[in-house]
Amino acid sequence: MFERGALYDLVGLPIPSADQIARDAAYQSPDEVARQGREARYRLTTIAGGSIVDAAHIHQFSDSRNNDPRNGLALCKNAHWLFDNGLWTLTDDYKVIVAEGRFAEDGPEQKQTAA
């Protein structure tokens, strides 16, 4: 706290109250508020604030500029990454289509034993 007071004194400004500092720290620009409002439709977080669910655009926002909630999916981070990388998609009637030839399975059932 001493350093803050010294800095304000150095530049000739009055030291703000703790309430004013808290209000300034919580300030969000109108653009930030709008962005958070968009993302809040698909938000699930831990108590510590970690995001569990991501908002994913069905049709890429960079191409469509479509932020309508009907152009969104609530996905876990892994499913979001897979979706963004074209490893699965949805049909218009919400059936999941997995990309062919993009996965390799390796497990005990796939192993050949030498005779």
Backbone atoms as SQL, in Angstrom:
CREATE TABLE atoms (id INTEGER PRIMARY KEY, chain TEXT, resi INTEGER, resn TEXT, atom TEXT, x REAL, y REAL, z REAL);
INSERT INTO atoms VALUES
  (1, 'A', 1, 'MET', 'N', 0.822, -1.179, 0.000),
  (2, 'A', 1, 'MET', 'CA', 0.000, 0.000, 0.000),
  (3, 'A', 1, 'MET', 'C', 0.874, 1.254, 0.000),
  (4, 'A', 2, 'PHE', 'N', 2.030, 1.169, 0.671),
  (5, 'A', 2, 'PHE', 'CA', 2.926, 2.319, 0.728),
  (6, 'A', 2, 'PHE', 'C', 3.382, 2.732, -0.669),
  (7, 'A', 3, 'GLU', 'N', 3.725, 1.747, -1.508),
  (8, 'A', 3, 'GLU', 'CA', 4.198, 2.052, -2.856),
  (9, 'A', 3, 'GLU', 'C', 3.117, 2.763, -3.668),
  (10, 'A', 4, 'ARG', 'N', 1.868, 2.328, -3.521),
  (11, 'A', 4, 'ARG', 'CA', 0.772, 2.957, -4.259),
  (12, 'A', 4, 'ARG', 'C', 0.631, 4.420, -3.845),
  (13, 'A', 5, 'GLY', 'N', 0.658, 4.675, -2.538),
  (14, 'A', 5, 'GLY', 'CA', 0.555, 6.047, -2.047),
  (15, 'A', 5, 'GLY', 'C', 1.701, 6.908, -2.553),
  (16, 'A', 6, 'ALA', 'N', 2.900, 6.351, -2.555),
  (17, 'A', 6, 'ALA', 'CA', 4.064, 7.094, -3.034),
  (18, 'A', 6, 'ALA', 'C', 3.933, 7.393, -4.527),
  (19, 'A', 7, 'LEU', 'N', 3.418, 6.471, -5.283),
  (20, 'A', 7, 'LEU', 'CA', 3.244, 6.679, -6.719),
  (21, 'A', 7, 'LEU', 'C', 2.219, 7.781, -6.988),
  (22, 'A', 8, 'TYR', 'N', 1.082, 7.746, -6.299),
  (23, 'A', 8, 'TYR', 'CA', 0.073, 8.798, -6.475),
  (24, 'A', 8, 'TYR', 'C', 0.652, 10.156, -6.083),
  (25, 'A', 9, 'ASP', 'N', 1.409, 10.190, -4.975),
  (26, 'A', 9, 'ASP', 'CA', 2.018, 11.439, -4.526),
  (27, 'A', 9, 'ASP', 'C', 3.026, 11.945, -5.558),
  (28, 'A', 10, 'LEU', 'N', 3.792, 11.041, -6.140),
  (29, 'A', 10, 'LEU', 'CA', 4.796, 11.402, -7.134),
  (30, 'A', 10, 'LEU', 'C', 4.192, 12.100, -8.342),
  (31, 'A', 11, 'VAL', 'N', 3.020, 11.625, -8.800),
  (32, 'A', 11, 'VAL', 'CA', 2.385, 12.227, -9.982),
  (33, 'A', 11, 'VAL', 'C', 1.355, 13.293, -9.602),
  (34, 'A', 12, 'GLY', 'N', 1.226, 13.564, -8.316),
  (35, 'A', 12, 'GLY', 'CA', 0.349, 14.645, -7.888),
  (36, 'A', 12, 'GLY', 'C', -1.134, 14.332, -7.927),
  (37, 'A', 13, 'LEU', 'N', -1.491, 13.074, -7.756),
  (38, 'A', 13, 'LEU', 'CA', -2.904, 12.680, -7.757),
  (39, 'A', 13, 'LEU', 'C', -3.340, 12.303, -6.349),
  (40, 'A', 14, 'PRO', 'N', -4.617, 12.522, -6.025),
  (41, 'A', 14, 'PRO', 'CA', -5.106, 12.079, -4.714),
  (42, 'A', 14, 'PRO', 'C', -5.208, 10.552, -4.683),
  (43, 'A', 15, 'ILE', 'N', -4.989, 9.990, -3.526),
  (44, 'A', 15, 'ILE', 'CA', -5.085, 8.534, -3.372),
  (45, 'A', 15, 'ILE', 'C', -6.560, 8.155, -3.360),
  (46, 'A', 16, 'PRO', 'N', -6.980, 7.257, -4.273),
  (47, 'A', 16, 'PRO', 'CA', -8.396, 6.868, -4.310),
  (48, 'A', 16, 'PRO', 'C', -8.744, 5.965, -3.137),
  (49, 'A', 17, 'SER', 'N', -10.028, 5.948, -2.829),
  (50, 'A', 17, 'SER', 'CA', -10.503, 5.066, -1.752),
  (51, 'A', 17, 'SER', 'C', -10.464, 3.616, -2.224),
  (52, 'A', 18, 'ALA', 'N', -10.542, 2.711, -1.271),
  (53, 'A', 18, 'ALA', 'CA', -10.567, 1.285, -1.607),
  (54, 'A', 18, 'ALA', 'C', -11.781, 0.957, -2.475),
  (55, 'A', 19, 'ASP', 'N', -12.914, 1.625, -2.217),
  (56, 'A', 19, 'ASP', 'CA', -14.116, 1.408, -3.037),
  (57, 'A', 19, 'ASP', 'C', -13.887, 1.834, -4.487),
  (58, 'A', 20, 'GLN', 'N', -13.218, 2.984, -4.675),
  (59, 'A', 20, 'GLN', 'CA', -12.952, 3.456, -6.031),
  (60, 'A', 20, 'GLN', 'C', -12.002, 2.508, -6.764),
  (61, 'A', 21, 'ILE', 'N', -11.002, 2.009, -6.064),
  (62, 'A', 21, 'ILE', 'CA', -10.064, 1.057, -6.671),
  (63, 'A', 21, 'ILE', 'C', -10.813, -0.201, -7.092),
  (64, 'A', 22, 'ALA', 'N', -11.712, -0.698, -6.247),
  (65, 'A', 22, 'ALA', 'CA', -12.493, -1.896, -6.581),
  (66, 'A', 22, 'ALA', 'C', -13.389, -1.638, -7.790),
  (67, 'A', 23, 'ARG', 'N', -14.031, -0.459, -7.856),
  (68, 'A', 23, 'ARG', 'CA', -14.874, -0.135, -9.019),
  (69, 'A', 23, 'ARG', 'C', -14.044, -0.054, -10.291),
  (70, 'A', 24, 'ASP', 'N', -12.868, 0.569, -10.201),
  (71, 'A', 24, 'ASP', 'CA', -11.996, 0.669, -11.380),
  (72, 'A', 24, 'ASP', 'C', -11.517, -0.707, -11.833),
  (73, 'A', 25, 'ALA', 'N', -11.186, -1.576, -10.872),
  (74, 'A', 25, 'ALA', 'CA', -10.703, -2.913, -11.218),
  (75, 'A', 25, 'ALA', 'C', -11.806, -3.746, -11.868),
  (76, 'A', 26, 'ALA', 'N', -13.064, -3.487, -11.499),
  (77, 'A', 26, 'ALA', 'CA', -14.186, -4.254, -12.043),
  (78, 'A', 26, 'ALA', 'C', -14.720, -3.674, -13.344),
  (79, 'A', 27, 'TYR', 'N', -14.190, -2.533, -13.793),
  (80, 'A', 27, 'TYR', 'CA', -14.708, -1.886, -15.009),
  (81, 'A', 27, 'TYR', 'C', -14.540, -2.799, -16.222),
  (82, 'A', 28, 'GLN', 'N', -15.575, -2.860, -17.036),
  (83, 'A', 28, 'GLN', 'CA', -15.535, -3.595, -18.296),
  (84, 'A', 28, 'GLN', 'C', -16.047, -2.677, -19.391),
  (85, 'A', 29, 'SER', 'N', -15.344, -2.666, -20.492),
  (86, 'A', 29, 'SER', 'CA', -15.779, -1.847, -21.620),
  (87, 'A', 29, 'SER', 'C', -17.096, -2.403, -22.162),
  (88, 'A', 30, 'PRO', 'N', -17.885, -1.577, -22.862),
  (89, 'A', 30, 'PRO', 'CA', -19.131, -2.079, -23.458),
  (90, 'A', 30, 'PRO', 'C', -18.906, -3.272, -24.382),
  (91, 'A', 31, 'ASP', 'N', -17.791, -3.282, -25.119),
  (92, 'A', 31, 'ASP', 'CA', -17.490, -4.420, -25.996),
  (93, 'A', 31, 'ASP', 'C', -17.263, -5.695, -25.190),
  (94, 'A', 32, 'GLU', 'N', -16.558, -5.570, -24.062),
  (95, 'A', 32, 'GLU', 'CA', -16.295, -6.733, -23.207),
  (96, 'A', 32, 'GLU', 'C', -17.591, -7.265, -22.606),
  (97, 'A', 33, 'VAL', 'N', -18.462, -6.381, -22.186),
  (98, 'A', 33, 'VAL', 'CA', -19.754, -6.788, -21.624),
  (99, 'A', 33, 'VAL', 'C', -20.570, -7.528, -22.672),
  (100, 'A', 34, 'ALA', 'N', -20.601, -7.035, -23.906),
  (101, 'A', 34, 'ALA', 'CA', -21.352, -7.692, -24.982),
  (102, 'A', 34, 'ALA', 'C', -20.768, -9.068, -25.282),
  (103, 'A', 35, 'ARG', 'N', -19.430, -9.163, -25.319),
  (104, 'A', 35, 'ARG', 'CA', -18.783, -10.450, -25.595),
  (105, 'A', 35, 'ARG', 'C', -19.121, -11.452, -24.499),
  (106, 'A', 36, 'GLN', 'N', -19.059, -11.018, -23.244),
  (107, 'A', 36, 'GLN', 'CA', -19.368, -11.925, -22.143),
  (108, 'A', 36, 'GLN', 'C', -20.830, -12.336, -22.159),
  (109, 'A', 37, 'GLY', 'N', -21.719, -11.434, -22.533),
  (110, 'A', 37, 'GLY', 'CA', -23.135, -11.768, -22.633),
  (111, 'A', 37, 'GLY', 'C', -23.372, -12.849, -23.660),
  (112, 'A', 38, 'ARG', 'N', -22.646, -12.762, -24.778),
  (113, 'A', 38, 'ARG', 'CA', -22.737, -13.774, -25.827),
  (114, 'A', 38, 'ARG', 'C', -22.266, -15.118, -25.305),
  (115, 'A', 39, 'GLU', 'N', -21.114, -15.128, -24.634),
  (116, 'A', 39, 'GLU', 'CA', -20.529, -16.380, -24.168),
  (117, 'A', 39, 'GLU', 'C', -21.259, -16.947, -22.956),
  (118, 'A', 40, 'ALA', 'N', -21.919, -16.121, -22.176),
  (119, 'A', 40, 'ALA', 'CA', -22.590, -16.583, -20.964),
  (120, 'A', 40, 'ALA', 'C', -23.731, -17.538, -21.278),
  (121, 'A', 41, 'ARG', 'N', -24.242, -17.507, -22.480),
  (122, 'A', 41, 'ARG', 'CA', -25.328, -18.423, -22.841),
  (123, 'A', 41, 'ARG', 'C', -24.878, -19.874, -22.753),
  (124, 'A', 42, 'TYR', 'N', -23.577, -20.112, -22.885),
  (125, 'A', 42, 'TYR', 'CA', -23.040, -21.466, -22.884),
  (126, 'A', 42, 'TYR', 'C', -21.933, -21.604, -21.864),
  (127, 'A', 43, 'ARG', 'N', -22.132, -21.131, -20.649),
  (128, 'A', 43, 'ARG', 'CA', -21.051, -21.142, -19.679),
  (129, 'A', 43, 'ARG', 'C', -21.404, -22.038, -18.505),
  (130, 'A', 44, 'LEU', 'N', -20.476, -22.905, -18.147),
  (131, 'A', 44, 'LEU', 'CA', -20.555, -23.724, -16.949),
  (132, 'A', 44, 'LEU', 'C', -19.156, -23.694, -16.364),
  (133, 'A', 45, 'THR', 'N', -19.035, -23.270, -15.107),
  (134, 'A', 45, 'THR', 'CA', -17.719, -23.108, -14.511),
  (135, 'A', 45, 'THR', 'C', -17.624, -23.827, -13.180),
  (136, 'A', 46, 'THR', 'N', -16.389, -24.061, -12.772),
  (137, 'A', 46, 'THR', 'CA', -16.134, -24.599, -11.448),
  (138, 'A', 46, 'THR', 'C', -16.284, -23.459, -10.447),
  (139, 'A', 47, 'ILE', 'N', -16.311, -23.791, -9.170),
  (140, 'A', 47, 'ILE', 'CA', -16.414, -22.764, -8.138),
  (141, 'A', 47, 'ILE', 'C', -15.226, -21.808, -8.221),
  (142, 'A', 48, 'ALA', 'N', -14.061, -22.325, -8.618),
  (143, 'A', 48, 'ALA', 'CA', -12.861, -21.492, -8.733),
  (144, 'A', 48, 'ALA', 'C', -12.853, -20.669, -10.028),
  (145, 'A', 49, 'GLY', 'N', -13.873, -20.838, -10.869),
  (146, 'A', 49, 'GLY', 'CA', -13.963, -20.032, -12.080),
  (147, 'A', 49, 'GLY', 'C', -13.425, -20.695, -13.336),
  (148, 'A', 50, 'GLY', 'N', -13.001, -21.946, -13.250),
  (149, 'A', 50, 'GLY', 'CA', -12.528, -22.657, -14.441),
  (150, 'A', 50, 'GLY', 'C', -13.686, -23.019, -15.346),
  (151, 'A', 51, 'SER', 'N', -13.481, -22.902, -16.628),
  (152, 'A', 51, 'SER', 'CA', -14.538, -23.194, -17.597),
  (153, 'A', 51, 'SER', 'C', -14.617, -24.694, -17.855),
  (154, 'A', 52, 'ILE', 'N', -15.819, -25.240, -17.756),
  (155, 'A', 52, 'ILE', 'CA', -16.050, -26.657, -18.013),
  (156, 'A', 52, 'ILE', 'C', -16.610, -26.837, -19.421),
  (157, 'A', 53, 'VAL', 'N', -17.450, -25.903, -19.843),
  (158, 'A', 53, 'VAL', 'CA', -18.119, -25.992, -21.139),
  (159, 'A', 53, 'VAL', 'C', -17.728, -24.786, -21.982),
  (160, 'A', 54, 'ASP', 'N', -17.424, -25.034, -23.257),
  (161, 'A', 54, 'ASP', 'CA', -17.103, -23.975, -24.208),
  (162, 'A', 54, 'ASP', 'C', -18.291, -23.717, -25.114),
  (163, 'A', 55, 'ALA', 'N', -18.409, -22.502, -25.570),
  (164, 'A', 55, 'ALA', 'CA', -19.396, -22.163, -26.593),
  (165, 'A', 55, 'ALA', 'C', -18.719, -22.322, -27.950),
  (166, 'A', 56, 'ALA', 'N', -19.258, -23.191, -28.763),
  (167, 'A', 56, 'ALA', 'CA', -18.689, -23.442, -30.091),
  (168, 'A', 56, 'ALA', 'C', -19.685, -22.999, -31.155),
  (169, 'A', 57, 'HIS', 'N', -19.194, -22.320, -32.167),
  (170, 'A', 57, 'HIS', 'CA', -20.050, -21.945, -33.294),
  (171, 'A', 57, 'HIS', 'C', -20.175, -23.129, -34.238),
  (172, 'A', 58, 'ILE', 'N', -21.388, -23.426, -34.689),
  (173, 'A', 58, 'ILE', 'CA', -21.599, -24.491, -35.667),
  (174, 'A', 58, 'ILE', 'C', -21.043, -24.052, -37.014),
  (175, 'A', 59, 'HIS', 'N', -21.462, -22.892, -37.455),
  (176, 'A', 59, 'HIS', 'CA', -20.892, -22.284, -38.659),
  (177, 'A', 59, 'HIS', 'C', -19.882, -21.262, -38.172),
  (178, 'A', 60, 'GLN', 'N', -18.644, -21.375, -38.604),
  (179, 'A', 60, 'GLN', 'CA', -17.570, -20.528, -38.095),
  (180, 'A', 60, 'GLN', 'C', -17.962, -19.058, -38.079),
  (181, 'A', 61, 'PHE', 'N', -17.738, -18.421, -36.932),
  (182, 'A', 61, 'PHE', 'CA', -18.086, -17.014, -36.777),
  (183, 'A', 61, 'PHE', 'C', -17.298, -16.148, -37.755),
  (184, 'A', 62, 'SER', 'N', -16.036, -16.501, -38.001),
  (185, 'A', 62, 'SER', 'CA', -15.207, -15.692, -38.901),
  (186, 'A', 62, 'SER', 'C', -15.786, -15.650, -40.309),
  (187, 'A', 63, 'ASP', 'N', -16.507, -16.692, -40.697),
  (188, 'A', 63, 'ASP', 'CA', -17.141, -16.723, -42.023),
  (189, 'A', 63, 'ASP', 'C', -18.565, -16.184, -41.987),
  (190, 'A', 64, 'SER', 'N', -19.329, -16.596, -40.975),
  (191, 'A', 64, 'SER', 'CA', -20.765, -16.299, -40.944),
  (192, 'A', 64, 'SER', 'C', -21.127, -15.018, -40.197),
  (193, 'A', 65, 'ARG', 'N', -20.276, -14.600, -39.234),
  (194, 'A', 65, 'ARG', 'CA', -20.572, -13.468, -38.341),
  (195, 'A', 65, 'ARG', 'C', -21.883, -13.703, -37.589),
  (196, 'A', 66, 'ASN', 'N', -22.254, -14.970, -37.407),
  (197, 'A', 66, 'ASN', 'CA', -23.522, -15.365, -36.809),
  (198, 'A', 66, 'ASN', 'C', -23.319, -15.749, -35.348),
  (199, 'A', 67, 'ASN', 'N', -23.767, -14.882, -34.440),
  (200, 'A', 67, 'ASN', 'CA', -23.680, -15.156, -33.010),
  (201, 'A', 67, 'ASN', 'C', -25.015, -15.588, -32.425),
  (202, 'A', 68, 'ASP', 'N', -25.964, -15.913, -33.268),
  (203, 'A', 68, 'ASP', 'CA', -27.263, -16.376, -32.802),
  (204, 'A', 68, 'ASP', 'C', -27.061, -17.658, -31.987),
  (205, 'A', 69, 'PRO', 'N', -27.741, -17.802, -30.849),
  (206, 'A', 69, 'PRO', 'CA', -27.584, -19.014, -30.037),
  (207, 'A', 69, 'PRO', 'C', -27.883, -20.300, -30.803),
  (208, 'A', 70, 'ARG', 'N', -28.704, -20.225, -31.841),
  (209, 'A', 70, 'ARG', 'CA', -28.992, -21.429, -32.625),
  (210, 'A', 70, 'ARG', 'C', -27.796, -21.849, -33.479),
  (211, 'A', 71, 'ASN', 'N', -26.782, -21.005, -33.566),
  (212, 'A', 71, 'ASN', 'CA', -25.537, -21.338, -34.266),
  (213, 'A', 71, 'ASN', 'C', -24.473, -21.748, -33.245),
  (214, 'A', 72, 'GLY', 'N', -24.900, -22.253, -32.106),
  (215, 'A', 72, 'GLY', 'CA', -23.945, -22.603, -31.067),
  (216, 'A', 72, 'GLY', 'C', -24.193, -23.963, -30.461),
  (217, 'A', 73, 'LEU', 'N', -23.119, -24.522, -29.952),
  (218, 'A', 73, 'LEU', 'CA', -23.152, -25.784, -29.213),
  (219, 'A', 73, 'LEU', 'C', -22.402, -25.580, -27.902),
  (220, 'A', 74, 'ALA', 'N', -22.873, -26.181, -26.849),
  (221, 'A', 74, 'ALA', 'CA', -22.147, -26.194, -25.582),
  (222, 'A', 74, 'ALA', 'C', -21.367, -27.501, -25.534),
  (223, 'A', 75, 'LEU', 'N', -20.045, -27.401, -25.584),
  (224, 'A', 75, 'LEU', 'CA', -19.194, -28.585, -25.676),
  (225, 'A', 75, 'LEU', 'C', -18.115, -28.565, -24.596),
  (226, 'A', 76, 'CYS', 'N', -17.703, -29.754, -24.167),
  (227, 'A', 76, 'CYS', 'CA', -16.522, -29.823, -23.317),
  (228, 'A', 76, 'CYS', 'C', -15.317, -29.428, -24.175),
  (229, 'A', 77, 'LYS', 'N', -14.213, -29.103, -23.543),
  (230, 'A', 77, 'LYS', 'CA', -13.046, -28.610, -24.281),
  (231, 'A', 77, 'LYS', 'C', -12.539, -29.621, -25.317),
  (232, 'A', 78, 'ASN', 'N', -12.543, -30.905, -24.976),
  (233, 'A', 78, 'ASN', 'CA', -12.066, -31.916, -25.932),
  (234, 'A', 78, 'ASN', 'C', -12.983, -31.997, -27.147),
  (235, 'A', 79, 'ALA', 'N', -14.297, -32.036, -26.913),
  (236, 'A', 79, 'ALA', 'CA', -15.241, -32.105, -28.030),
  (237, 'A', 79, 'ALA', 'C', -15.157, -30.845, -28.882),
  (238, 'A', 80, 'HIS', 'N', -14.942, -29.688, -28.256),
  (239, 'A', 80, 'HIS', 'CA', -14.804, -28.433, -28.995),
  (240, 'A', 80, 'HIS', 'C', -13.577, -28.486, -29.903),
  (241, 'A', 81, 'TRP', 'N', -12.450, -28.960, -29.385),
  (242, 'A', 81, 'TRP', 'CA', -11.231, -29.068, -30.179),
  (243, 'A', 81, 'TRP', 'C', -11.442, -30.028, -31.352),
  (244, 'A', 82, 'LEU', 'N', -12.033, -31.177, -31.083),
  (245, 'A', 82, 'LEU', 'CA', -12.301, -32.153, -32.144),
  (246, 'A', 82, 'LEU', 'C', -13.218, -31.561, -33.212),
  (247, 'A', 83, 'PHE', 'N', -14.251, -30.843, -32.783),
  (248, 'A', 83, 'PHE', 'CA', -15.190, -30.214, -33.707),
  (249, 'A', 83, 'PHE', 'C', -14.484, -29.162, -34.567),
  (250, 'A', 84, 'ASP', 'N', -13.711, -28.280, -33.914),
  (251, 'A', 84, 'ASP', 'CA', -13.006, -27.224, -34.646),
  (252, 'A', 84, 'ASP', 'C', -11.982, -27.778, -35.632),
  (253, 'A', 85, 'ASN', 'N', -11.468, -28.963, -35.359),
  (254, 'A', 85, 'ASN', 'CA', -10.464, -29.564, -36.235),
  (255, 'A', 85, 'ASN', 'C', -11.064, -30.534, -37.247),
  (256, 'A', 86, 'GLY', 'N', -12.387, -30.509, -37.376),
  (257, 'A', 86, 'GLY', 'CA', -13.054, -31.292, -38.406),
  (258, 'A', 86, 'GLY', 'C', -13.085, -32.784, -38.166),
  (259, 'A', 87, 'LEU', 'N', -12.933, -33.204, -36.925),
  (260, 'A', 87, 'LEU', 'CA', -12.932, -34.634, -36.635),
  (261, 'A', 87, 'LEU', 'C', -14.331, -35.178, -36.403),
  (262, 'A', 88, 'TRP', 'N', -15.285, -34.306, -36.210),
  (263, 'A', 88, 'TRP', 'CA', -16.698, -34.688, -36.171),
  (264, 'A', 88, 'TRP', 'C', -17.524, -33.455, -36.495),
  (265, 'A', 89, 'THR', 'N', -18.759, -33.697, -36.894),
  (266, 'A', 89, 'THR', 'CA', -19.680, -32.604, -37.201),
  (267, 'A', 89, 'THR', 'C', -21.101, -33.075, -36.945),
  (268, 'A', 90, 'LEU', 'N', -22.063, -32.218, -37.224),
  (269, 'A', 90, 'LEU', 'CA', -23.479, -32.544, -37.062),
  (270, 'A', 90, 'LEU', 'C', -24.205, -32.375, -38.383),
  (271, 'A', 91, 'THR', 'N', -25.212, -33.228, -38.594),
  (272, 'A', 91, 'THR', 'CA', -26.094, -33.027, -39.733),
  (273, 'A', 91, 'THR', 'C', -27.166, -32.022, -39.322),
  (274, 'A', 92, 'ASP', 'N', -27.983, -31.584, -40.266),
  (275, 'A', 92, 'ASP', 'CA', -29.046, -30.632, -39.947),
  (276, 'A', 92, 'ASP', 'C', -30.059, -31.189, -38.951),
  (277, 'A', 93, 'ASP', 'N', -30.165, -32.528, -38.877),
  (278, 'A', 93, 'ASP', 'CA', -31.076, -33.126, -37.897),
  (279, 'A', 93, 'ASP', 'C', -30.310, -33.637, -36.662),
  (280, 'A', 94, 'TYR', 'N', -29.134, -33.047, -36.412),
  (281, 'A', 94, 'TYR', 'CA', -28.347, -33.243, -35.190),
  (282, 'A', 94, 'TYR', 'C', -27.759, -34.646, -35.025),
  (283, 'A', 95, 'LYS', 'N', -27.522, -35.343, -36.116),
  (284, 'A', 95, 'LYS', 'CA', -26.807, -36.618, -36.030),
  (285, 'A', 95, 'LYS', 'C', -25.316, -36.329, -36.082),
  (286, 'A', 96, 'VAL', 'N', -24.560, -37.053, -35.251),
  (287, 'A', 96, 'VAL', 'CA', -23.112, -36.866, -35.207),
  (288, 'A', 96, 'VAL', 'C', -22.469, -37.671, -36.332),
  (289, 'A', 97, 'ILE', 'N', -21.613, -36.994, -37.091),
  (290, 'A', 97, 'ILE', 'CA', -20.856, -37.639, -38.166),
  (291, 'A', 97, 'ILE', 'C', -19.380, -37.565, -37.785),
  (292, 'A', 98, 'VAL', 'N', -18.736, -38.716, -37.655),
  (293, 'A', 98, 'VAL', 'CA', -17.316, -38.783, -37.315),
  (294, 'A', 98, 'VAL', 'C', -16.525, -38.862, -38.618),
  (295, 'A', 99, 'ALA', 'N', -15.471, -38.080, -38.707),
  (296, 'A', 99, 'ALA', 'CA', -14.644, -38.040, -39.916),
  (297, 'A', 99, 'ALA', 'C', -14.009, -39.404, -40.160),
  (298, 'A', 100, 'GLU', 'N', -14.162, -39.889, -41.381),
  (299, 'A', 100, 'GLU', 'CA', -13.576, -41.178, -41.735),
  (300, 'A', 100, 'GLU', 'C', -12.085, -41.034, -41.999),
  (301, 'A', 101, 'GLY', 'N', -11.334, -42.066, -41.612),
  (302, 'A', 101, 'GLY', 'CA', -9.911, -42.097, -41.902),
  (303, 'A', 101, 'GLY', 'C', -9.076, -41.116, -41.094),
  (304, 'A', 102, 'ARG', 'N', -9.635, -40.519, -40.066),
  (305, 'A', 102, 'ARG', 'CA', -8.892, -39.531, -39.280),
  (306, 'A', 102, 'ARG', 'C', -8.494, -40.058, -37.904),
  (307, 'A', 103, 'PHE', 'N', -8.904, -41.298, -37.586),
  (308, 'A', 103, 'PHE', 'CA', -8.587, -41.877, -36.286),
  (309, 'A', 103, 'PHE', 'C', -7.955, -43.239, -36.486),
  (310, 'A', 104, 'ALA', 'N', -7.071, -43.625, -35.585),
  (311, 'A', 104, 'ALA', 'CA', -6.508, -44.965, -35.550),
  (312, 'A', 104, 'ALA', 'C', -6.743, -45.514, -34.153),
  (313, 'A', 105, 'GLU', 'N', -7.269, -46.712, -34.082),
  (314, 'A', 105, 'GLU', 'CA', -7.508, -47.325, -32.780),
  (315, 'A', 105, 'GLU', 'C', -6.401, -48.311, -32.492),
  (316, 'A', 106, 'ASP', 'N', -6.009, -48.366, -31.238),
  (317, 'A', 106, 'ASP', 'CA', -4.972, -49.297, -30.826),
  (318, 'A', 106, 'ASP', 'C', -5.341, -49.809, -29.449),
  (319, 'A', 107, 'GLY', 'N', -5.645, -51.069, -29.377),
  (320, 'A', 107, 'GLY', 'CA', -6.005, -51.676, -28.105),
  (321, 'A', 107, 'GLY', 'C', -5.766, -53.166, -28.177),
  (322, 'A', 108, 'PRO', 'N', -6.006, -53.877, -27.105),
  (323, 'A', 108, 'PRO', 'CA', -5.750, -55.320, -27.066),
  (324, 'A', 108, 'PRO', 'C', -6.476, -56.077, -28.170),
  (325, 'A', 109, 'GLU', 'N', -7.690, -55.621, -28.508),
  (326, 'A', 109, 'GLU', 'CA', -8.456, -56.315, -29.550),
  (327, 'A', 109, 'GLU', 'C', -7.837, -56.149, -30.929),
  (328, 'A', 110, 'GLN', 'N', -7.093, -55.089, -31.158),
  (329, 'A', 110, 'GLN', 'CA', -6.505, -54.828, -32.463),
  (330, 'A', 110, 'GLN', 'C', -5.115, -55.454, -32.624),
  (331, 'A', 111, 'LYS', 'N', -4.516, -55.918, -31.562),
  (332, 'A', 111, 'LYS', 'CA', -3.167, -56.476, -31.612),
  (333, 'A', 111, 'LYS', 'C', -3.190, -57.898, -32.172),
  (334, 'A', 112, 'GLN', 'N', -2.284, -58.172, -33.062),
  (335, 'A', 112, 'GLN', 'CA', -2.099, -59.529, -33.603),
  (336, 'A', 112, 'GLN', 'C', -1.058, -60.230, -32.734),
  (337, 'A', 113, 'THR', 'N', -1.339, -61.456, -32.381),
  (338, 'A', 113, 'THR', 'CA', -0.344, -62.213, -31.610),
  (339, 'A', 113, 'THR', 'C', 0.406, -63.125, -32.562),
  (340, 'A', 114, 'ALA', 'N', 1.694, -63.288, -32.332),
  (341, 'A', 114, 'ALA', 'CA', 2.529, -64.153, -33.189),
  (342, 'A', 114, 'ALA', 'C', 2.227, -65.602, -32.824),
  (343, 'A', 115, 'ALA', 'N', 2.094, -66.417, -33.841),
  (344, 'A', 115, 'ALA', 'CA', 1.797, -67.824, -33.591),
  (345, 'A', 115, 'ALA', 'C', 3.041, -68.636, -33.483);
